[in-house]
C-alpha cells in the first residue's frame, strides 16, 4: 500500500513567515507511523502493551491465545491440552469466572503432589531474527496463604513431565519458576539442553490470592547473545543475557504446580496464555 504523508509545519507555513495557526501534528503523526508500519512491517507494535504486538497480519505473525472458555467432559480442558497428575484426587477444571479460567488443584496435602497441563504440539521456537512475546495471567492460592511451600513453572517448554523435576525447570524451555525456598520469590529461567540460566534476582514476589501477569520478550538475538526480558504486570524487569538455544527445539505452553510440603494444598489458576512470534 502507498505510505501516508506525515504532517510537518512546512506543509502549511512558508519559510520566513509566522504561523497563522498552530499545527497539532504529534498524535496524528504517531497514527500515521503506526499505519505505515502495517504497510511495511505487517504489524503494529505498542510500548503500552508490555512490548506485545498490538496487531499483525497472519503472514507476519504466529499468534496463539487460549482464554480457557472451552471445556470437555467434567468441565475439563479441550483435547488440545495434555494433563499430568501425581495423585488421582488432583483436578484441572474450567471454572466459572469472568474471562475464562482454568484451575489446577492438588487434591491432597501430600508433599510433591503436583498437577500439570501442556499444550499438545510444540509450535514455538527461539530463532535468530524472530522476536517472541509471551504473557500469562495466573493466580496461586491455598487456605493458609502459604507461598513459601509452593512450586510452579509457567512458560514454554519441550514436551516434558515436570511434576517430579526438583528444580521446576524443563530440560529445554523459557519461563518463570518458583521453588519451595524463599517467600514467594519468582525467577525468570532459560534452559538449553539442561544448561540453565536463572535471573540473578527474583523478578517478583508472588502473593496468595492475587492475580499477576507474567510475561517475557525474546529479542531474536543469536544463540549465546540473545536477551530475554521479564514483564510483571506490564512492567519490564532486568533481562537475562547471553541466552543460548542451540539445542532447544520447538516449545509449547506449560503450567505446573506442586505442593512443597505435606501441609498446604497448592492451587494454580490461569486466566489466559498469549504468545506471538514473528514468522
VOPA-118764 format. One record per residue (C-alpha): residue number from 1; residue in three letters; y, x, z. Coordinates in Angstrom, 3 decimals, always signed. Each point is the difference from the previous one (the first is absolute). Example, Ala and Ser with C-alpha at 12.3 -4.5 7.8 and 13.67 -1.06 7.14 Angstrom:
<recs>
   nr  rest         v         u         w
    1   ALA    -4.500   +12.300    +7.800
    2   SER    +3.440    +1.370    -0.660
</recs>
This chain:
<recs>
   nr  rest         v         u         w
    1   UNK    +0.000    +0.000    +0.000
    2   UNK    +3.619    +1.122    -0.517
    3   UNK    +1.560    +1.491    +3.124
    4   UNK    +2.924    -1.804    +1.609
    5   UNK    +3.418    +1.679    +0.276
    6   UNK    +1.378    +0.879    +3.414
    7   UNK    +3.544    -1.057    +0.919
    8   UNK    +2.515    +2.809    +0.368
    9   UNK    +3.746    -0.356    +0.493
   10   UNK    +0.614    +1.725    -3.308
   11   UNK    -1.381    -3.109    -1.678
   12   UNK    +3.017    -1.927    +1.255
   13   UNK    +2.824    +2.445    +0.753
   14   UNK    +1.433    +2.287    -2.683
   15   UNK    +0.679    +3.594    +1.088
   16   UNK    +3.382    +0.423    +1.624
   17   UNK    +0.408    -3.652    +1.008
   18   UNK    -0.474    -1.552    +3.403
   19   UNK    -2.646    -2.701    +0.378
   20   UNK    +1.081    -3.594    -0.494
   21   UNK    -2.915    -1.145    +2.158
   22   UNK    -2.620    +1.634    +2.214
   23   UNK    -3.351    +0.571    -1.686
   24   UNK    -2.825    -0.832    +2.405
   25   UNK    -2.665    +2.020    -1.742
   26   UNK    -2.268    +1.197    +2.827
   27   UNK    -2.528    -2.800    +0.482
   28   UNK    -0.001    -0.920    -3.656
   29   UNK    -0.876    +3.561    -0.935
   30   UNK    -2.836    +0.099    +2.526
   31   UNK    -1.425    -3.126    -1.634
   32   UNK    +0.420    +1.510    -3.450
   33   UNK    -1.767    +3.204    +1.074
   34   UNK    -2.924    -1.989    +1.403
   35   UNK    -0.320    -2.077    -3.156
   36   UNK    +0.146    +3.142    -2.095
   37   UNK    -2.793    +1.469    +2.155
   38   UNK    -2.190    -2.916    -1.029
   39   UNK    +0.672    +0.831    -3.627
   40   UNK    -0.653    +3.731    +0.298
   41   UNK    -2.412    +0.385    +2.938
   42   UNK    -1.640    -3.412    +0.047
   43   UNK    +0.758    -0.463    +3.702
   44   UNK    +2.782    -0.489    +2.512
   45   UNK    -0.003    +2.096    +3.196
   46   UNK    +1.791    -1.093    +3.163
   47   UNK    +0.820    +2.155    +3.015
   48   UNK    +0.428    -3.234    +1.931
   49   UNK    -3.763    -0.676    -0.213
   50   UNK    -1.352    +3.037    +1.840
   51   UNK    -0.320    +1.897    -3.260
   52   UNK    -2.192    -2.712    -1.513
   53   UNK    +0.638    -0.943    -3.622
   54   UNK    +1.791    -3.315    -0.218
   55   UNK    -1.657    -1.011    -3.243
   56   UNK    -1.612    +1.486    -3.076
   57   UNK    -1.812    -0.649    -3.217
   58   UNK    -3.832    -0.087    +0.068
   59   UNK    +0.015    +2.809    -2.548
   60   UNK    +1.737    +2.340    +2.460
   61   UNK    -1.306    -1.011    +3.453
   62   UNK    -3.365    -0.840    +1.560
   63   UNK    +0.670    -2.512    +2.786
   64   UNK    -2.374    -1.346    +2.665
   65   UNK    +0.933    -2.610    +2.592
   66   UNK    -2.302    -1.833    +2.373
   67   UNK    +1.824    -2.517    +2.186
   68   UNK    -3.278    -1.202    +1.554
   69   UNK    +0.457    -3.635    -0.975
   70   UNK    -3.458    -0.480    -1.503
   71   UNK    -3.265    -0.122    +1.887
   72   UNK    -3.662    -0.706    -0.559
   73   UNK    -2.632    -1.608    +2.236
   74   UNK    +0.776    -0.023    +3.731
   75   UNK    +3.648    +0.920    -0.688
   76   UNK    -1.016    +3.508    -0.986
   77   UNK    +1.423    +2.281    -2.671
   78   UNK    -0.162    -0.356    -3.725
   79   UNK    -3.047    +1.658    -1.523
   80   UNK    +2.150    +2.919    -1.174
   81   UNK    -0.081    +1.515    +3.521
   82   UNK    -2.944    +1.699    +1.704
   83   UNK    -0.437    -0.660    +3.727
   84   UNK    -1.534    +2.591    +2.337
   85   UNK    -0.785    -0.790    +3.655
   86   UNK    -1.665    +1.852    +2.839
   87   UNK    -0.786    -3.176    +1.973
   88   UNK    -1.181    -3.448    -1.031
   89   UNK    +2.773    -1.623    +2.051
   90   UNK    +2.797    +1.603    -2.004
   91   UNK    +1.987    -2.256    -2.340
   92   UNK    +2.314    +0.396    -2.998
   93   UNK    +1.716    -3.351    -0.491
   94   UNK    +2.945    -1.328    -1.992
   95   UNK    +1.920    -1.866    +2.693
   96   UNK    +2.737    -2.615    -0.074
   97   UNK    +3.443    +1.535    -0.121
   98   UNK    +3.099    +0.182    -2.141
   99   UNK    -0.446    +2.484    -2.833
  100   UNK    -3.802    +0.357    +0.060
  101   UNK    -1.761    +2.107    +2.662
  102   UNK    -3.409    +1.657    +0.332
  103   UNK    -1.110    +0.847    +3.558
  104   UNK    -2.683    +2.580    +0.872
  105   UNK    -1.359    -0.576    +3.502
  106   UNK    -2.485    +2.205    +1.831
  107   UNK    -2.209    -2.559    +1.662
  108   UNK    -0.982    +1.856    +3.146
  109   UNK    +1.640    +2.408    +2.443
  110   UNK    -2.334    +2.807    -1.028
  111   UNK    +1.235    +3.534    -0.522
  112   UNK    +0.105    +0.795    -3.758
  113   UNK    -0.565    -3.605    -1.088
  114   UNK    +1.767    -0.116    -3.374
  115   UNK    +0.869    -2.186    -2.994
  116   UNK    +1.066    +1.080    -3.480
  117   UNK    +0.964    -1.556    -3.331
  118   UNK    +0.389    +1.950    -3.244
  119   UNK    +0.829    -1.282    -3.441
  120   UNK    -2.871    +0.264    -2.473
  121   UNK    +0.934    +2.344    -2.817
  122   UNK    +1.977    +3.225    +0.283
  123   UNK    +3.063    -0.732    -2.122
  124   UNK    +2.687    +2.451    +1.167
  125   UNK    +0.191    +3.791    -0.098
  126   UNK    +2.483    +2.755    +0.790
  127   UNK    +0.966    +1.415    -3.408
  128   UNK    +2.623    +2.585    -0.905
  129   UNK    +3.082    -1.644    -1.480
  130   UNK    -0.964    -3.512    +1.161
  131   UNK    +1.848    -1.356    +3.028
  132   UNK    -1.797    -2.354    +2.376
  133   UNK    +1.339    -2.419    +2.619
  134   UNK    -2.072    -1.653    +2.759
  135   UNK    +0.888    -2.462    +2.741
  136   UNK    -1.955    -2.199    +2.408
  137   UNK    +1.258    -2.244    +2.801
  138   UNK    -2.325    +0.152    +2.986
  139   UNK    -0.296    -1.217    +3.595
  140   UNK    -2.214    +1.314    +2.810
  141   UNK    -0.896    -1.919    +3.123
  142   UNK    -2.270    -0.131    +3.009
  143   UNK    +0.199    -2.018    +3.188
  144   UNK    +1.014    +3.010    +2.082
  145   UNK    +2.677    +1.111    -2.508
  146   UNK    -1.812    +3.366    -0.013
  147   UNK    +1.021    +2.170    -2.963
  148   UNK    -1.327    +3.223    +1.504
  149   UNK    -3.668    -0.901    -0.490
  150   UNK    +0.514    -1.122    -3.575
  151   UNK    -1.366    +1.622    -3.165
  152   UNK    +0.983    -0.999    -3.530
  153   UNK    +0.523    +1.187    -3.551
  154   UNK    +2.287    -1.820    -2.439
  155   UNK    +0.474    +1.297    -3.537
  156   UNK    -1.936    +1.101    -3.080
  157   UNK    -3.388    +1.699    -0.073
  158   UNK    -3.026    +0.603    -2.124
  159   UNK    -2.759    -2.469    +0.862
  160   UNK    -1.137    +1.036    +3.482
  161   UNK    -1.187    -1.468    +3.293
  162   UNK    +2.592    +1.226    +2.537
  163   UNK    -1.322    -2.012    +2.935
  164   UNK    -1.835    +3.023    +1.451
  165   UNK    +2.346    +2.786    -1.194
  166   UNK    +1.377    +1.694    +3.119
  167   UNK    +3.419    +0.999    -1.342
  168   UNK    +0.600    -3.324    -1.825
  169   UNK    +0.723    +1.823    -3.264
  170   UNK    -1.893    -0.415    -3.270
  171   UNK    -1.411    +2.990    -1.840
  172   UNK    +2.444    -0.826    -2.796
  173   UNK    +3.052    -2.187    +0.406
  174   UNK    +3.541    -0.542    +1.235
  175   UNK    +1.112    -2.251    +2.823
  176   UNK    +0.855    -0.558    +3.641
  177   UNK    -2.316    +0.710    +2.899
  178   UNK    +0.048    -0.726    +3.699
  179   UNK    -2.587    +1.551    +2.320
  180   UNK    -0.831    -0.805    +3.608
  181   UNK    +2.288    +2.782    +1.141
  182   UNK    +3.712    -0.419    +0.533
  183   UNK    +1.785    -3.209    +0.879
  184   UNK    +0.220    -1.846    -3.306
  185   UNK    +0.838    +3.058    -2.091
  186   UNK    -0.614    -0.362    -3.758
  187   UNK    -0.217    +2.935    -2.440
  188   UNK    +0.179    +0.270    -3.792
  189   UNK    -3.027    +1.799    -1.452
  190   UNK    -1.308    +1.279    -3.310
  191   UNK    -3.596    +1.127    -0.551
  192   UNK    -1.270    +1.951    -3.008
  193   UNK    -3.787    +0.405    +0.169
  194   UNK    +0.189    +0.342    +3.783
  195   UNK    +3.047    +2.288    +0.043
  196   UNK    +2.460    -1.957    +2.124
  197   UNK    +3.779    +0.081    +0.216
  198   UNK    +1.467    -1.889    +2.958
  199   UNK    +3.684    -0.584    +0.667
  200   UNK    +1.309    +2.478    +2.556
  201   UNK    +1.311    -2.808    +2.183
  202   UNK    -0.843    -3.662    +0.375
  203   UNK    +1.819    -2.095    -2.587
  204   UNK    +0.208    -2.991    +2.357
  205   UNK    -1.265    -1.424    +3.264
  206   UNK    -1.803    -3.276    -0.549
  207   UNK    +0.218    -2.876    +2.481
  208   UNK    -2.529    -2.721    +0.731
  209   UNK    +1.067    -3.426    -1.238
  210   UNK    +2.693    +1.238    -2.416
  211   UNK    -0.048    -0.045    -3.796
  212   UNK    +0.761    +3.336    -1.681
  213   UNK    +0.308    +1.078    -3.643
  214   UNK    -1.747    +3.274    -0.805
  215   UNK    +0.741    +1.487    -3.411
  216   UNK    -0.066    +3.294    -1.845
  217   UNK    +1.361    +1.466    -3.218
  218   UNK    -1.813    +2.662    -2.057
  219   UNK    +2.523    +1.867    -2.144
  220   UNK    -2.381    +0.919    -2.820
  221   UNK    +0.139    +3.713    +0.740
  222   UNK    -2.752    +2.351    -1.114
  223   UNK    -2.954    +0.604    +2.314
  224   UNK    +1.014    +2.503    +2.643
  225   UNK    +3.693    -0.815    -0.504
  226   UNK    +0.132    -3.790    +0.425
  227   UNK    +1.791    -1.825    +2.802
  228   UNK    -0.857    -3.322    +1.642
  229   UNK    +2.755    -1.746    +1.946
  230   UNK    -0.792    -2.588    +2.701
  231   UNK    +1.999    -3.215    +0.367
  232   UNK    +0.005    -2.038    +3.204
  233   UNK    +1.641    -3.408    -0.292
  234   UNK    +1.759    +1.247    -3.109
  235   UNK    +1.396    +3.191    +1.539
  236   UNK    -1.083    +3.357    -1.410
  237   UNK    -1.455    +2.636    +2.312
  238   UNK    -0.780    +3.676    -0.385
  239   UNK    -2.359    +0.647    -2.948
  240   UNK    -3.188    +1.994    +0.021
  241   UNK    +0.241    +2.778    -2.578
  242   UNK    -2.205    +2.308    -2.066
  243   UNK    -2.408    -2.917    -0.375
  244   UNK    -3.151    +0.785    -1.973
  245   UNK    -2.157    -2.468    -1.895
  246   UNK    -2.041    +2.242    -2.306
  247   UNK    -3.311    -1.634    +0.968
  248   UNK    +1.401    -3.366    +1.146
  249   UNK    -1.212    -2.561    -2.528
  250   UNK    +0.971    -3.668    -0.297
  251   UNK    +0.859    -1.954    +3.174
  252   UNK    +0.097    -3.594    +1.217
  253   UNK    +1.745    -1.860    +2.857
  254   UNK    -1.789    +0.185    +3.352
  255   UNK    +0.568    -1.326    +3.538
  256   UNK    -2.113    +1.083    +2.983
  257   UNK    +0.412    -0.787    +3.713
  258   UNK    -2.194    +1.307    +2.862
  259   UNK    -0.171    -0.311    +3.771
  260   UNK    +0.865    +3.211    +1.800
  261   UNK    -1.679    -0.998    +3.251
  262   UNK    -2.344    -2.605    +1.453
  263   UNK    +2.823    -2.045    +1.548
  264   UNK    +2.343    -1.155    -2.760
  265   UNK    -1.045    -2.060    -3.032
  266   UNK    +2.281    +1.165    -2.810
  267   UNK    +1.355    -2.296    -2.731
  268   UNK    +1.751    +0.936    -3.253
  269   UNK    +1.800    -2.585    -2.152
  270   UNK    +1.335    +0.675    -3.505
  271   UNK    +2.697    -2.111    -1.638
  272   UNK    -0.099    +1.706    -3.404
  273   UNK    -0.735    +3.227    -1.830
  274   UNK    +2.179    +0.960    -2.973
  275   UNK    -0.556    +3.014    -2.273
  276   UNK    +1.909    +1.089    -3.099
  277   UNK    -0.775    +3.027    -2.154
  278   UNK    +1.473    +1.277    -3.229
  279   UNK    -2.456    -0.132    -2.866
</recs>
